[in-house]
Amino acid sequence: MKVRKNIEGLFLVAAAVGIFGSYASAETIVAPAPMMAATTKAVAVAAPAIPTVIVVGHRLTAAERANLG
């Protein structure tokens, strides 16, 4: 019973140190000015370079499904 309490305490200390360390080492991101944000959105809309995947195929019939196993 005492070992279980010690492991629980060790876990709580490790969690607290990890949470504090993640906040201490996090980078702060400065929000862009409203005018810069509007320009960025306009550029993103002007160049729609989104890759598109088109899958072409047919469904198996009941006989083909039965042959598969």
N, C-alpha and C positions, 0 to 999 in steps of 0.2 A: 504494500500500500504506500509505503514511504517512497519507493522508487517511482511509482506512478505520479506522485505529487511533484517530485523533483523534475521529472521529464516534462510535466505540464508547465512548471515554472520556467524551465529552460526554453520551451517553445514560445511562451509569452514574451520572454526577454528577446529572443531572436526575432520574433515578429515585430516588436516595437523598434528594435535597431534597424531592421530592414525597411520599415515604413519611414522612419526618420531619415535614413540614408537615401531613399528614393526621392524624398522631397528636397533634401539638401543638395543632391546632385542634378536635379532637374534643370533644364534650360528654360529660361523665360523667353517667350515669343512675343515680340512687339507687333500689335495689330497694325496693318497698313492704314494709311490715311484713306478717308472715303473716296477721294478722287482717284487714288491709285487702284483701289478695289474695283471701281467701275471700269477702268481701262483694262484691267486683267480679265474681267468677265467678257468684255467686248472681244478681246483677242481669242479667248477660248471658244466663243461662239463662232467667230469668223473662220476658224480652222478646225472643222470637224474631222479629225483624223482618228476616228474610233474604228478599230478592227472589228469586222463582222464575220461570224462563222455561220455558214448555211449548210445544214445537214440534209442530204437528200437520200431517201430510202423508201422501201415499201414494207408493209406489214406482212408477217408470215401468215399463211392460211392455216387452218386447223390440221391439215394433212402434213404440212411442213413442220409444224410444232410437234406433232406426234412422232415424226422421224428423228427429231433431235434428241428425244430421250425421255 
